[in-house]
Amino acid sequence: MDLTFSPEEQAFADSMRRYARERLMPEYAKWDQGNSYPRERLRELAQLGVTGLAIPAEYGGSEGTFVMAGIAAEELGRGDINATVFLQTHMIGGSIAIHAQEQVKRQWLPALASGERIACLALTEPGAGSDAAAIAASARRDGAHYVIRGEKASISLAGMADVAVMFARTGGPGARGISAFMVPLDLPGVSRNLYRSAGGRLMQRGSLVFEDVRVPADHLIGEEGGGFHQVMEAFDFNRAIIALACLGAAEQSLDETIEYARQRRTFGKPLALHEGVSFQIAEHLTLVSAARWLAYHCLALRDRDQRHTREAAMCKWMGPKAAAEAIHACIILHGWLGYDMDLPLQQRLRDVVGNEIADGTPEIMKAIVVREAFGREYSPLR
Ligand SMILES: Cc1cc2nc3c(=O)[nH]c(=O)nc-3n(C[C@H](O)[C@H](O)[C@H](O)COP(=O)(O)OP(=O)(O)OC[C@H]3O[C@@H](n4cnc5c(N)ncnc54)[C@H](O)[C@@H]3O)c2cc1C
């Protein structure tokens, strides 16, 4: 058992950390004001290989491992946790779209890998979030098209995405009636409404409304009725990626707090020499590290094609929680300064909390662990 990065993985981590420090960190607060994120930044992420990790080289992708995706999330998360949304949506979108028909793959995958086009994932609806198998959006076959109708809620990148990997009902009730589609968002009948988010504002979260949108029939991904299975498989790896993005933000916060505790003096000595301070940091470093290795373990299982649903749910619950608690402690340990908008700590905390909800709440993650550990008959999810 080897729990260290290979030289190639370490070099990738170093390049990500450099980019996060030089390009992302200085402008982290800027995107909190609601400024539009420049496409140029996406192309930079593409050049680093980030947007093409789940896309095969024959479609222009960088074809990385899932562990590498985790490394990218953790290191970029140190600079701007929200920038990892492009990694996430293109990982999920790419891994689902790979089941599309050849001409659709040729049309979309190279553009997603190169950062020329942005994908979002549209599953949640106003009436169905945790219970995703209860979605109501419908896709009705009409000759050479599907006609899509419905509303998707709380979609990351709703304000800027070019295409949605979208889920709609083609059959009866339940998971088996759900299909996945590539839906270009410039088609007639698509409209967008942006939310006023408490954090993660770079992501321009909002709703997407589809009013009788005619999508070419070849934009169905895989078989009719296969959509739910495809998205749940993608959620499994993305849960570890979300955890690592949050943990990266926490690690950066702890590093900054260690430095502050060395400099700031109270009662005649540095904060770092008060055990009430240094022990807290030691505890958070330990919990963050434990969650981090659980997430990498999950991604290593995925790289080996081994089952990892239980580990994914564990780290999606534990990672953002450990990160939020660590950042909260960092705010308190900075005193009044920690609560100031000039420091990034408050923004990181707001951003991490959104990630506790996205891709499945803590309650749903625990219900998945229960299902995996106890058996389906004991889980509210079945
Ligand atoms: C920042 C952010 C980004 C997001 N991005 C996307 C995106 O890109 N695409 C997308 O499709 N969706 C996205 N979402 C939506 C997200 O996946 C849902 O919000 C999430 O799955 C929860 O669904 P809900 O909000 O409808 O809550 P509900 O399902 O209404 O749940 C409400 C509360 O009840 C709890 N609960 C529900 N059922 C149970 C149960 N059986 N047992 C115990 N507790 C339960 C939940 O844990 C939660 O606390 C995003 C959300 C956020 C916050």
The ligand as an ORCA input file, in Angstrom:
! r2SCAN-3c Opt
* xyz 0 1
  C     -23.941     25.664     -4.023
  C     -24.870     24.665     -4.653
  C     -24.618     24.231     -5.940
  C     -25.498     23.318     -6.548
  N     -25.245     22.944     -7.858
  C     -26.100     22.093     -8.464
  C     -25.906     21.753     -9.854
  O     -24.956     22.215    -10.506
  N     -26.800     20.916    -10.444
  C     -27.860     20.376     -9.762
  O     -28.611     19.624    -10.363
  N     -28.077     20.692     -8.448
  C     -27.231     21.531     -7.789
  N     -27.444     21.888     -6.479
  C     -28.618     21.363     -5.789
  C     -28.274     20.312     -4.751
  O     -27.853     19.109     -5.351
  C     -29.519     20.130     -3.857
  O     -29.724     21.361     -3.182
  C     -29.353     18.999     -2.858
  O     -29.338     17.749     -3.505
  C     -30.484     19.000     -1.798
  O     -31.736     19.102     -2.381
  P     -32.764     20.228     -1.877
  O     -32.016     21.505     -1.823
  O     -33.960     20.166     -2.735
  O     -33.126     19.828     -0.386
  P     -34.302     18.829      0.083
  O     -34.207     17.567     -0.671
  O     -35.596     19.558      0.062
  O     -33.883     18.579      1.601
  C     -34.080     19.586      2.608
  C     -33.414     19.111      3.893
  O     -34.015     17.891      4.330
  C     -33.028     16.876      4.470
  N     -33.594     15.612      4.019
  C     -34.245     15.349      2.860
  N     -34.614     14.060      2.793
  C     -34.176     13.475      3.935
  C     -34.221     12.154      4.473
  N     -34.785     11.146      3.785
  N     -33.672     11.922      5.685
  C     -33.072     12.933      6.380
  N     -32.986     14.194      5.922
  C     -33.526     14.472      4.730
  C     -31.884     17.310      3.567
  O     -30.673     16.762      4.001
  C     -31.917     18.829      3.717
  O     -31.226     19.202      4.871
  C     -26.609     22.806     -5.837
  C     -26.841     23.250     -4.535
  C     -26.000     24.171     -3.950
  C     -26.278     24.661     -2.555
*
